[in-house]
Amino acid sequence: MNRIPNPLYLAGVLALALLLMASAPVLAQDVSGTILSIEPDDHTFDLVTDDGNVLNFRAVVTAGVFINDEASDMWGLQAGDQVSVTYDLEDDVLVATLIRCSRGD
């Protein structure tokens, strides 16, 4: 005997599927480039990527900052530094979680 599923049941299954998709973790992304400007007090910086795009980042307060593989903080970074940034996209904002700087002092 074939039965047509209850429309309320189908709506519930669809709502659950949408909820699971929306709550799926976002994978971190990486980008490299040169710091154009930095505001350590605001935890923000602008980066020129290796292909010429300018990206605006906000760093989380707990972001890891490393200069030549030594732990540092946002105040240790300077305009002109070559960096690799690991970030997440949250509400159209690039949020840096890890900043690695290579500097040839």
Secondary structure, DSSP 8 states (H G I E B T S, - for coil): ------HHHHHHHHHHHHHHHHTS----EEEEEEEEEEEGGGTEEEEEETTS-EEEEEEEEEEEEEETTEE--GGG--TT-EEEEEEEEETTEEEEEEEEEE---
